[in-house]
Each structure stands twice: as structure tokens, then as C-alpha cells.
Amino acid sequence: MLGILTLDTAFPRIRGDLGCPETFPFPVRYATPKGAAVDLVVHRRDDSMLPAFIAAALDLVEAGALGIATTCGFLARWQDRLTAEIPVPVLTSSLLQAGLVARTLPRGRRVGIVTYSAADLTPELLDAAGVPAYSPIAGVDPAGVFGRTIRHGAAALDLRAMADDVAGASRHLVASHRDIGAIVLECANMPPYRRQVEAATGVPVYDAAQLVGWFYAGLAATRQRHSLRDLW
């Protein structure tokens, strides 16, 4: 079983989204630290929630989680702090794969990042994820459907508008940086729209769901964990 820490959001989680259990062909269990809103964690960059995330992760480990993932790419800033406190492997962000993707590209090609919030994807956060600080970045329009839905919530998803916003940011990225050889989608809510990004850009696209699948494939080969209560 994989443990997944989610932000406290208010929109439907569809297949492909890391917050939807149907995304994965393996068992997952979720924990949502109370008060971990997008505005607090992403836009205010408030680290006061870190202890709650650690506690929630430890509860998942006690329940038998082989590893811990999160549904927010911006939690890359906590990667080292979480691995220091949690006794199983931790994968905080889709951004962690950008360095590997870059190594696969032909000479003269770079990885571009498409993100929920370009304003909050700071050089310091990129550095924490092992990504060159001034990598090409494009964010969705904060006033668009995708940006407003993630930040403020919605009772239902406008799937076409969500896809158009993510594909539009991706199209802008490759138009502004002609040396883009691949795209990494930072946001764990973007994988449902990966096909539209591929069609809009014509370059390989890597997302959080793919990365979590790779992460769990290695974990699943290890000895199954048991909860502490199962050992008594």
C-alpha cells in the first residue's frame, strides 16, 4: 500500500489525479492534514503545517504504507525534512523527475516546467527539487478555470476548460523557449490533461502519476509492511 498526503481541497478528484484512488493499479491510502489549504501551503509558503504532515505520514506508515507520496508539487521544499523524519521512502513532487528527464534529452534541449502557479515556483523551491533555478517555466492563468478551481474549489470540474488552460500554458512554454525537449507537469492535478499537452506541444510529457507509478513499482518489490497493531 502507498500512503498519499493530500492538501485540504474542495474539488472533485478524477482518474489521473493523484487524489483519486482509481488513478492507480495498486492500493493507496490517503491522509489530509486539517487546515492544509492551497492558499496556506502554496501561496503563503507557510511551513507551520509541516509537523501535521509528518504526523499524518507516520500514521500511514503505522498502517502499513511502503512509502509516502504527496499531491502537491510545491511540497518539494519539504523533501529533505520529510525524509529525515519518516522511516520509509518519500516522494513529494513531480519536480523530482526533472533532472532525470533532462539527462535523457539530446544536446541543446532543456526540460520545461508547467505549473499551477509560476509566481510561487521560486528558484529556491526549484533548487530544493534539484532543478536548475532558472529553468523555463509557464504557469496556468491564475484567473482561469484551472487556477481558480485548484485554489478556491468547485462543485464540478469543467474538464474542457481545465484541459485548455493546461494545454495553453504548455503551448506558451514551447513557443517562448524553442529549445524545450520535454515537459514536466508540476501539479498533481494535471495528469488527466497530459494527452492534450502532448497534442499541443509535440514533445514528451512527464507527470506526477507516472512518477508515482515508478516509485511504487520499486517499493512493491520490498517486504510487505505490517501495521504495529498487526504485530501484537
Backbone torsions as a table, in degrees:
resi	resn	phi	psi	omega
1	MET	NA	140.3	175.8
2	LEU	-104.6	132.9	174.5
3	GLY	-90.8	135.1	-178.7
4	ILE	-127.5	124.3	176.5
5	LEU	-91.8	126.9	-179.0
6	THR	-114.1	155.0	169.3
7	LEU	-77.0	162.0	-179.1
8	ASP	-85.5	89.7	-173.5
9	THR	-114.8	171.9	-175.5
10	ALA	-138.1	57.5	175.3
11	PHE	-146.9	156.8	-178.7
12	PRO	-64.8	141.1	176.3
13	ARG	-102.8	112.6	-175.6
14	ILE	-100.3	165.5	179.2
15	ARG	-53.4	131.4	-174.8
16	GLY	107.4	-36.7	174.8
17	ASP	-68.7	137.9	179.9
18	LEU	-63.1	-20.0	179.3
19	GLY	-83.9	3.0	179.7
20	CYS	-109.8	120.6	-177.8
21	PRO	-63.0	-24.5	179.9
22	GLU	-70.6	-9.4	177.1
23	THR	-66.2	-28.0	-167.6
24	PHE	-113.2	143.4	175.9
25	PRO	-89.1	21.3	179.8
26	PHE	-141.2	162.6	-175.6
27	PRO	-72.5	139.2	177.1
28	VAL	-131.7	153.8	172.7
29	ARG	-134.4	135.9	-174.8
30	TYR	-105.4	152.7	170.4
31	ALA	-142.2	135.4	-178.7
32	THR	-122.7	104.6	176.8
33	PRO	-59.0	127.6	-177.3
34	LYS	-60.8	130.3	177.9
35	GLY	90.5	1.6	-177.1
36	ALA	-82.5	65.1	-177.2
37	ALA	-77.1	155.0	178.7
38	VAL	-56.9	-44.3	-177.5
39	ASP	-60.1	-42.4	-178.2
40	LEU	-69.8	-49.8	-171.5
41	VAL	-77.9	-41.3	-175.6
42	VAL	-91.7	-55.8	-170.6
43	HIS	-80.5	-34.6	177.7
44	ARG	-92.8	-9.3	177.7
45	ARG	50.5	42.7	-175.8
46	ASP	-84.7	121.4	-179.6
47	ASP	-89.2	5.5	-177.3
48	SER	-66.5	-18.7	-179.5
49	MET	-84.3	-8.0	-176.3
50	LEU	-54.6	-47.6	179.0
51	PRO	-58.0	-35.7	178.9
52	ALA	-67.6	-36.9	177.1
53	PHE	-67.5	-40.7	177.7
54	ILE	-62.5	-45.5	-179.5
55	ALA	-62.3	-42.7	179.8
56	ALA	-65.3	-39.2	178.2
57	ALA	-64.6	-41.9	179.3
58	LEU	-64.3	-34.9	175.9
59	ASP	-64.3	-40.7	178.3
60	LEU	-65.7	-39.1	177.7
61	VAL	-64.0	-43.0	178.7
62	GLU	-60.9	-31.6	179.7
63	ALA	-80.2	-3.4	175.1
64	GLY	112.8	9.0	-179.7
65	ALA	-64.0	131.9	177.4
66	LEU	-78.1	-24.2	179.7
67	GLY	-162.1	171.8	-177.2
68	ILE	-126.7	132.3	171.5
69	ALA	-123.6	169.7	176.6
70	THR	-130.9	164.7	-179.5
71	THR	-104.3	22.7	180.0
72	CYS	-138.5	115.3	-179.2
73	GLY	-61.6	-24.0	-178.3
74	PHE	-74.1	-10.8	177.0
75	LEU	-76.1	3.1	171.0
76	ALA	-55.0	-27.4	-180.0
77	ARG	-66.5	-17.4	178.3
78	TRP	-102.2	5.8	-174.6
79	GLN	-53.1	-52.8	-176.8
80	ASP	-67.5	-36.2	-179.1
81	ARG	-70.6	-35.8	178.2
82	LEU	-71.1	-42.5	179.5
83	THR	-67.2	-23.2	177.6
84	ALA	-73.4	-20.3	-173.6
85	GLU	-112.9	-14.3	-171.9
86	ILE	-113.5	131.7	-171.2
87	PRO	-84.9	11.0	174.9
88	VAL	-128.5	164.6	-180.0
89	PRO	-60.1	147.0	-177.5
90	VAL	-128.1	133.6	176.7
91	LEU	-125.3	105.7	-173.9
92	THR	-87.4	-27.4	-163.4
93	SER	-153.9	144.4	171.8
94	SER	-60.4	-25.3	-179.0
95	LEU	-62.1	-22.6	-176.7
96	LEU	-65.8	-17.3	179.8
97	GLN	-89.2	-8.1	-173.7
98	ALA	-62.1	-38.5	-180.0
99	GLY	-63.6	-41.3	178.4
100	LEU	-65.7	-44.5	179.2
101	VAL	-59.5	-41.7	-179.7
102	ALA	-59.2	-37.5	-178.9
103	ARG	-67.5	-18.6	-178.1
104	THR	-88.8	-11.1	-170.5
105	LEU	-84.8	151.7	175.5
106	PRO	-60.5	156.8	177.7
107	ARG	-54.6	136.2	178.6
108	GLY	88.4	0.3	178.2
109	ARG	-110.3	145.4	-178.1
110	ARG	-124.3	162.0	172.5
111	VAL	-86.9	134.2	172.2
112	GLY	-107.8	151.4	-178.3
113	ILE	-113.8	128.8	170.1
114	VAL	-107.2	127.5	-169.0
115	THR	-131.9	157.8	172.8
116	TYR	-64.3	-37.8	-176.3
117	SER	-142.5	100.6	178.5
118	ALA	-63.4	-33.3	-178.2
119	ALA	-65.0	-27.5	-176.6
120	ASP	-100.4	-5.0	177.9
121	LEU	-89.2	77.5	-171.6
122	THR	-78.4	160.9	173.8
123	PRO	-55.1	-35.3	179.7
124	GLU	-65.9	-40.2	179.3
125	LEU	-69.5	-41.5	177.0
126	LEU	-59.5	-41.8	179.6
127	ASP	-62.2	-38.9	178.6
128	ALA	-63.3	-27.4	178.7
129	ALA	-91.3	0.7	-178.9
130	GLY	77.1	25.0	-178.9
131	VAL	-106.7	136.5	176.8
132	PRO	-50.9	133.3	-169.1
133	ALA	-60.0	-29.0	-177.3
134	TYR	-115.8	43.1	174.3
135	SER	-67.1	153.1	177.0
136	PRO	-64.5	130.6	-176.2
137	ILE	-134.5	142.5	169.0
138	ALA	-138.5	135.0	178.4
139	GLY	-111.2	155.0	172.7
140	VAL	-65.6	157.6	177.7
141	ASP	-63.9	120.4	-179.7
142	PRO	-58.0	-27.2	-179.9
143	ALA	-90.9	-1.6	179.8
144	GLY	-79.4	178.3	-176.1
145	VAL	-64.3	-45.6	-178.7
146	PHE	-61.7	-50.6	-177.7
147	GLY	-60.6	-43.8	-178.9
148	ARG	-69.4	-36.9	-179.5
149	THR	-65.1	-45.1	-178.9
150	ILE	-67.0	-40.7	-175.1
151	ARG	-79.0	-40.4	-171.3
152	HIS	-111.2	-11.7	-179.8
153	GLY	89.7	166.3	178.0
154	ALA	-163.4	148.0	179.1
155	ALA	-73.1	-29.6	179.5
156	ALA	-144.2	156.4	179.9
157	LEU	-95.7	133.9	168.8
158	ASP	-88.3	90.1	-170.1
159	LEU	-62.3	-38.6	-179.4
160	ARG	-66.3	-43.6	-179.9
161	ALA	-68.1	-38.2	177.6
162	MET	-61.5	-47.0	179.6
163	ALA	-63.4	-41.7	-179.7
164	ASP	-62.2	-38.0	180.0
165	ASP	-66.3	-44.0	-179.0
166	VAL	-69.9	-42.7	178.2
167	ALA	-65.6	-36.3	178.9
168	GLY	-64.8	-42.0	176.9
169	ALA	-63.9	-37.9	179.7
170	SER	-67.7	-41.7	177.9
171	ARG	-62.1	-41.4	177.5
172	HIS	-63.3	-38.7	-179.4
173	LEU	-60.8	-50.2	-176.4
174	VAL	-73.5	-26.4	176.7
175	ALA	-72.1	-31.6	-178.0
176	SER	-84.9	-22.9	-177.3
177	HIS	-133.4	96.5	-172.8
178	ARG	-70.0	-9.4	-179.1
179	ASP	-96.7	12.0	178.9
180	ILE	-67.4	123.7	178.7
181	GLY	-106.7	-15.6	178.3
182	ALA	-164.3	159.0	-179.8
183	ILE	-122.8	136.5	169.4
184	VAL	-109.2	125.9	175.6
185	LEU	-86.5	113.6	-177.5
186	GLU	-66.9	-40.4	-168.0
187	CYS	-82.0	132.1	-180.0
188	ALA	-72.9	-5.9	174.3
189	ASN	-94.5	-0.6	-177.5
190	MET	-90.8	-20.7	-177.4
191	PRO	-53.6	-31.7	177.4
192	PRO	-60.6	-16.3	-175.6
193	TYR	-112.0	15.7	-177.2
194	ARG	-61.7	-39.9	-179.1
195	ARG	-60.8	-38.6	178.5
196	GLN	-67.3	-35.1	177.0
197	VAL	-67.4	-42.5	177.5
198	GLU	-59.3	-44.2	-179.6
199	ALA	-66.7	-34.5	-177.3
200	ALA	-76.7	-24.5	-171.4
201	THR	-117.2	-29.8	-178.3
202	GLY	73.5	17.8	177.9
203	VAL	-121.1	160.2	176.4
204	PRO	-60.5	142.8	-177.9
205	VAL	-127.0	132.8	-178.3
206	TYR	-122.1	136.2	-175.6
207	ASP	-131.9	179.4	-175.6
208	ALA	-69.3	-36.1	-178.8
209	ALA	-65.8	-40.8	176.2
210	GLN	-60.4	-44.6	-177.0
211	LEU	-65.4	-41.9	179.1
212	VAL	-65.2	-36.3	175.8
213	GLY	-61.5	-43.1	176.3
214	TRP	-62.8	-43.7	-179.0
215	PHE	-58.9	-47.8	-176.9
216	TYR	-71.0	-30.8	179.5
217	ALA	-57.1	-38.7	176.6
218	GLY	-72.9	-40.9	-178.9
219	LEU	-64.1	-37.6	-174.3
220	ALA	-66.0	-20.0	179.0
221	ALA	-80.1	-8.6	-179.5
222	THR	-87.4	169.0	178.7
223	ARG	-61.8	132.8	-179.9
224	GLN	-59.6	131.7	176.0
225	ARG	-81.1	155.1	174.8
226	HIS	-126.1	146.9	177.3
227	SER	-65.7	154.4	179.8
228	LEU	-58.8	-36.7	-178.8
229	ARG	-68.1	-26.1	178.7
230	ASP	-73.2	-15.6	-176.7
231	LEU	-88.8	-0.5	-177.4
232	TRP	-119.2	NA	NA
